[in-house]
Amino acid sequence: MVGTDTTQYIWIGGDAYTAVAVAKKVGTGSWTVYNIFRDHLGSITHMKTGSTVTEYSFDAWGRRRNPTNWSYDLTSQPELFADRGFTSHEYLKYFNLYNMNGRMYDPLVGRFLNVDPYVQMPDYTQNFNRYSYCLNNPLIYTDPSGEFIFTLLATVIPGAQFLLPFAIAADISWMTDYGMQVAMNHLNGMSGSEAWLKKIDWFDVGASAVIGGATGGFGAELKAGKELGKFGTWVVKNRKLITLGEMALTSGVDITGEGFQKVDFKDFSTRMAINGVTFGLNELASNYSKKLVKSPGTKALGKEQSFFSETKYSNKVLGQMKKGDFHAFPESVTTFEKFGVLSTIKGGDGIFRQMLKIPGEYGGQKGFFEFIKEADGIINHRYFNPF
């Protein structure tokens, strides 16, 4: 409430952390609908209503900055929408802190105000700083509540730390699915155990954890420049196909807290339609967000083309790849092509060539994976260029 006016929000397609749109009403005024665009951490980067687009930006640790020049001068910048900031957590502007549900977080120093109640892995030194945020990896991980089930298991079980990206993705997926089901049950007049347990499709929740954990986890691994292997590469390349398969499976199987439920053709069709609309809205939001943030003077790669179609590496590049330096990053990086920026460059010999730059991390450093291609399809430059 501001003054005597009450502001109301209706999050569409999820909650404040996942919704693809939101309706806002101030006092007795009219409802205004905004499209929401987020980055890979869940932070809101753009809000669009009509032809008006508002942009927000945060540094690696969540401190708000000017999206135009990345300075911390916010004099001319708009207020955060619904007080939602870094990773969509509630921002307390008068204290410059984030309410991360379990603890308060200060983005200026990148630390929580109180300690983590668990030292998850005694053999991993980062865990002994119990004020640290996301194991000091804020560009890959998020901390929605601090007590995720799969995330907690991955950090407690010795030797399971490599599963953290998959555990975090699984927790985000099942909690989103479960939360949406609870909300829908309440909207349908249910309450108590009926809304929270009995009428929950637990098969759907479990499938969300498995599929979300796999697709999100391998995606995070790829962003970190890690080798995925054949299965991981297949998962990243076929994310949409896997998601559509999950939609069909969960639409046809319904196992609630009351046991197996019969699903007729009408039920199946209705659930597929709802899932399809949600999937479509998410894809539209994702594609539009990429268009908003692409670099001027270049073009983002789309479905209709592939930089790597009918290409091969030159003998020079093949020799460099065996050295183990910045030339030797995993080949699975090429599957992340859609996030790259394609441009035309002019060499010292006066010849124009195509250059693809994919942002990412390799060898503990952030930078661009660079590829330069000749007109005949020969790639004569393959290099990770650190910032």
C-alpha positions in Angstrom: 0.0 0.0 0.0 1.2 3.5 -0.9 -0.6 6.3 0.9 -4.3 5.3 0.7 -3.9 3.3 -2.6 -3.6 -0.4 -2.5 -1.5 -2.0 -5.3 -2.6 -5.5 -6.4 -0.6 -8.0 -8.5 -1.7 -11.1 -10.2 1.2 -13.2 -11.4 0.4 -15.2 -14.6 1.9 -18.5 -15.4 3.7 -18.9 -12.1 4.7 -16.8 -9.1 7.0 -13.8 -8.7 10.0 -16.0 -9.4 8.6 -17.8 -12.5 5.7 -15.9 -14.1 5.8 -14.9 -17.7 3.4 -12.0 -17.2 1.8 -10.0 -14.4 -1.4 -7.8 -14.1 -1.1 -4.7 -11.9 -3.8 -2.5 -10.4 -3.4 0.6 -8.3 -6.3 1.7 -6.2 -9.5 1.8 -8.2 -7.7 2.1 -11.5 -7.6 -0.3 -14.4 -5.6 -3.5 -14.6 -2.4 -3.2 -16.7 -0.7 -6.3 -18.0 3.1 -6.5 -18.3 5.2 -9.2 -20.1 8.1 -10.4 -18.0 11.5 -11.3 -19.4 14.2 -12.9 -17.3 17.8 -14.0 -17.5 19.1 -17.5 -16.8 19.2 -16.7 -13.0 15.5 -15.7 -12.9 16.2 -11.9 -12.5 13.7 -9.7 -14.3 15.6 -7.8 -17.0 12.7 -6.3 -19.0 9.1 -5.4 -18.4 6.9 -4.6 -21.4 3.4 -3.2 -21.7 2.2 -1.9 -25.0 5.2 -0.3 -26.7 6.9 0.7 -23.4 9.9 -1.4 -22.3 11.6 -0.9 -18.9 15.0 -2.5 -18.5 16.8 -3.5 -15.3 20.4 -4.8 -14.7 22.3 -6.4 -11.9 26.0 -7.1 -11.5 27.3 -10.6 -10.7 26.4 -10.4 -7.0 23.0 -8.7 -7.4 23.9 -5.1 -6.9 21.6 -3.0 -9.1 23.3 -1.0 -11.9 22.4 1.3 -14.8 21.6 -1.0 -17.8 23.0 1.6 -20.3 26.5 2.0 -19.0 26.6 -0.5 -16.0 27.4 2.3 -13.6 25.9 2.3 -10.1 24.3 5.7 -10.6 20.5 5.0 -10.4 19.4 8.6 -10.3 17.3 8.4 -13.5 16.4 4.7 -13.2 12.8 3.5 -12.4 11.9 1.7 -9.2 12.0 -2.1 -9.3 8.8 -3.6 -10.3 6.9 -5.0 -7.3 10.2 -4.7 -5.4 11.5 -7.7 -7.2 15.2 -7.6 -7.8 18.2 -10.0 -8.2 16.9 -13.6 -8.9 13.4 -12.1 -8.4 13.8 -11.9 -4.6 12.2 -9.2 -2.6 14.3 -6.0 -2.4 14.3 -3.8 0.7 15.4 -0.6 -0.8 15.8 1.4 2.4 18.2 -1.2 3.7 19.8 -2.2 0.4 19.1 -5.9 1.2 17.4 -8.8 -0.4 15.0 -11.0 1.5 16.0 -14.5 0.3 13.3 -16.1 2.4 15.7 -18.0 4.7 18.2 -15.2 5.3 18.9 -11.5 4.4 21.5 -10.9 1.7 23.7 -7.8 1.1 24.7 -7.5 -2.6 27.3 -4.9 -1.9 29.6 -7.4 -0.2 28.0 -10.6 -1.7 27.3 -12.1 1.8 24.4 -13.0 4.0 23.8 -11.2 7.3 23.6 -14.5 9.2 25.3 -17.9 8.9 24.1 -20.9 7.0 22.7 -23.4 9.6 24.5 -26.2 7.7 28.2 -26.9 6.8 27.2 -29.2 4.0 30.5 -30.6 3.0 33.4 -30.5 5.5 35.9 -31.5 2.8 35.0 -28.5 0.6 36.5 -25.3 1.9 34.0 -22.9 0.4 31.3 -24.3 2.8 33.2 -23.1 5.9 32.4 -19.5 5.0 28.8 -19.8 6.1 28.0 -16.2 5.1 28.9 -16.8 1.4 26.4 -16.8 -1.4 25.9 -19.9 -3.6 29.4 -21.3 -3.0 30.8 -18.0 -4.5 29.4 -18.9 -7.9 26.6 -16.3 -8.4 26.6 -16.5 -12.2 25.6 -20.2 -12.2 23.7 -20.9 -9.0 20.8 -19.2 -7.2 19.5 -19.5 -3.6 15.7 -19.4 -3.7 15.2 -20.6 -0.1 18.5 -21.9 1.2 17.0 -25.3 2.0 16.3 -27.2 -1.2 15.8 -30.9 -0.8 17.9 -32.1 -3.7 20.4 -29.3 -3.3 20.8 -30.1 0.3 21.4 -33.8 -0.5 23.9 -32.9 -3.2 25.9 -30.8 -0.8 25.7 -33.2 2.2 26.6 -36.4 0.5 30.4 -36.7 0.2 31.5 -36.6 -3.5 28.2 -35.4 -4.8 29.1 -31.8 -5.3 29.3 -32.2 -9.1 25.5 -32.8 -9.0 24.7 -29.3 -7.6 23.7 -27.8 -11.0 21.2 -30.7 -11.5 20.0 -30.6 -8.0 19.3 -26.9 -8.1 17.4 -27.2 -11.4 15.4 -30.2 -10.1 14.4 -28.2 -7.0 13.3 -25.2 -8.9 11.3 -27.4 -11.3 9.4 -29.4 -8.7 8.7 -26.5 -6.4 7.4 -24.4 -9.3 5.1 -27.3 -10.4 3.9 -28.0 -6.9 3.3 -24.3 -6.1 1.2 -23.9 -9.2 -0.9 -27.0 -8.4 -1.5 -25.7 -4.9 -2.6 -22.3 -6.2 -4.9 -23.8 -8.7 -6.5 -26.1 -6.0 -7.2 -23.1 -3.9 -8.7 -21.2 -6.8 -11.0 -24.2 -7.3 -12.3 -23.9 -3.7 -10.1 -26.5 -2.1 -8.3 -26.1 1.2 -6.2 -27.9 3.8 -4.8 -31.3 3.0 -7.0 -31.6 0.0 -5.3 -28.6 -1.7 -1.8 -29.4 -0.4 -1.6 -33.2 -0.6 -4.6 -35.2 -1.8 -5.3 -33.4 -5.1 -1.7 -32.9 -6.0 -0.5 -34.8 -9.1 2.7 -36.2 -7.6 3.6 -38.0 -10.8 3.7 -34.5 -12.5 5.8 -33.1 -9.6 8.3 -36.0 -9.9 8.6 -35.8 -13.7 9.2 -32.0 -13.4 12.1 -32.7 -11.0 13.7 -35.3 -13.2 13.3 -33.5 -16.6 14.0 -30.1 -15.1 17.0 -31.4 -13.3 18.4 -32.9 -16.5 17.8 -30.1 -18.9 18.6 -27.3 -16.4 21.7 -29.1 -15.0 23.3 -29.9 -18.4 22.5 -26.3 -19.5 24.4 -24.9 -16.4 27.3 -27.3 -17.1 27.5 -26.1 -20.7 27.5 -22.5 -19.6 30.5 -23.3 -17.4 32.4 -24.7 -20.4 32.4 -28.3 -19.1 32.4 -31.3 -21.4 28.9 -32.9 -21.4 29.5 -36.2 -23.1 27.1 -37.7 -25.7 24.0 -37.9 -23.4 24.4 -34.4 -22.0 24.9 -33.0 -25.5 21.8 -34.8 -26.7 19.8 -33.4 -23.8 20.9 -29.8 -24.5 20.2 -30.1 -28.3 16.7 -31.7 -27.7 15.5 -29.7 -24.8 12.2 -28.7 -26.5 11.5 -32.3 -27.7 12.1 -33.6 -24.1 9.8 -31.0 -22.7 7.1 -31.8 -25.2 7.5 -35.5 -24.3 7.2 -34.7 -20.6 4.0 -32.7 -21.3 2.4 -35.7 -23.1 3.4 -38.1 -20.4 2.2 -36.0 -17.5 -1.0 -35.2 -19.3 -1.8 -38.9 -19.7 -0.8 -40.1 -16.2 -2.4 -38.7 -13.0 -1.2 -40.1 -9.6 -2.5 -37.9 -6.8 -2.4 -38.3 -3.0 -5.5 -40.4 -3.4 -4.0 -42.9 -5.8 -4.2 -43.5 -9.6 -6.8 -41.3 -11.3 -8.6 -42.1 -14.6 -7.7 -39.7 -17.4 -10.1 -39.7 -20.4 -9.5 -38.1 -23.8 -11.1 -34.9 -22.7 -8.9 -34.6 -19.6 -5.8 -35.4 -21.6 -6.7 -32.8 -24.3 -7.4 -30.1 -21.7 -4.1 -30.7 -19.9 -2.1 -30.8 -23.1 -3.7 -27.5 -24.2 -2.8 -25.8 -20.9 0.7 -27.2 -21.0 1.1 -26.1 -24.6 0.0 -22.6 -23.9 2.4 -22.3 -20.9 5.3 -23.8 -23.0 4.5 -21.4 -25.9 4.4 -18.3 -23.6 7.8 -19.3 -22.1 9.3 -19.8 -25.6 8.0 -16.4 -26.8 9.3 -14.7 -23.7 12.7 -16.3 -24.1 13.0 -15.4 -27.8 11.9 -11.8 -27.3 14.3 -11.4 -24.4 17.2 -12.5 -26.6 16.2 -10.0 -29.3 16.2 -7.2 -26.7 19.7 -7.9 -25.5 21.5 -8.7 -28.7 24.4 -6.4 -29.6 23.9 -3.6 -32.1 25.4 -4.1 -35.5 25.2 -7.9 -35.2 22.5 -10.5 -35.5 21.6 -13.3 -33.2 21.6 -16.8 -34.6 18.1 -18.2 -35.3 16.6 -21.6 -36.1 16.9 -21.1 -39.8 20.6 -21.1 -39.9 23.6 -22.7 -38.2 27.1 -21.3 -38.2 28.5 -24.9 -38.1 26.5 -26.3 -41.1 28.8 -28.0 -43.6 32.0 -26.8 -41.9 35.2 -28.5 -40.8 38.3 -27.4 -38.9 41.5 -26.5 -40.7 44.6 -28.6 -39.9 46.0 -25.6 -38.0 43.0 -25.6 -35.7 43.0 -29.4 -35.2 46.7 -29.1 -34.1 45.9 -26.3 -31.7 43.0 -28.3 -30.1 45.5 -30.9 -28.9 47.6 -28.4 -26.9 45.3 -28.2 -23.9 45.2 -24.4 -23.7 42.4 -21.9 -24.6 42.1 -23.7 -28.0 41.1 -27.0 -26.4 37.7 -26.2 -24.9 35.0 -29.0 -25.3 33.3 -29.4 -28.6 29.9 -29.3 -26.8 30.2 -25.5 -26.7 29.0 -25.5 -30.3 25.5 -26.7 -29.1 25.2 -23.4 -27.3 25.3 -21.6 -30.7 21.9 -20.0 -30.4 23.2 -17.7 -27.6 26.1 -16.5 -29.7 26.4 -13.3 -31.7 27.3 -13.6 -35.4 29.1 -10.8 -37.2 31.1 -10.1 -40.4 34.8 -9.1 -40.0 37.4 -7.8 -42.4 40.9 -9.3 -42.1 44.2 -7.7 -42.7 44.2 -9.4 -46.2 41.0 -7.5 -47.1 38.8 -10.7 -47.0 35.5 -10.7 -45.2 34.8 -13.6 -42.9 32.0 -14.7 -40.5 32.8 -14.7 -36.8 30.7 -16.3 -34.0 31.2 -15.3 -30.4 29.5 -17.4 -27.6 29.7 -16.0 -24.1 30.7 -18.5 -21.4 33.3 -19.6 -18.8 36.3 -21.9 -19.3 39.2 -22.7 -17.1 37.8 -20.5 -14.3 37.6 -17.4 -16.5 34.8 -15.7 -18.2 35.0 -14.6 -21.9 33.9 -15.6 -25.4 34.3 -18.8 -27.4 35.4 -17.5 -30.8 35.0 -19.2 -34.2 36.0 -17.6 -37.5 34.8 -19.2 -40.8 36.0 -18.9 -44.3 33.6 -18.6 -47.3 34.3 -22.3 -48.1 33.2 -23.5 -44.6 36.7 -24.0 -43.2 37.0 -22.8 -39.6 40.5 -21.4 -39.2 40.1 -19.8 -35.7 38.8 -21.6 -32.6 39.8 -19.9 -29.4 38.5 -18.9 -25.9 39.2 -15.2 -25.4 39.0 -14.3 -21.7 37.6 -10.9 -20.7 
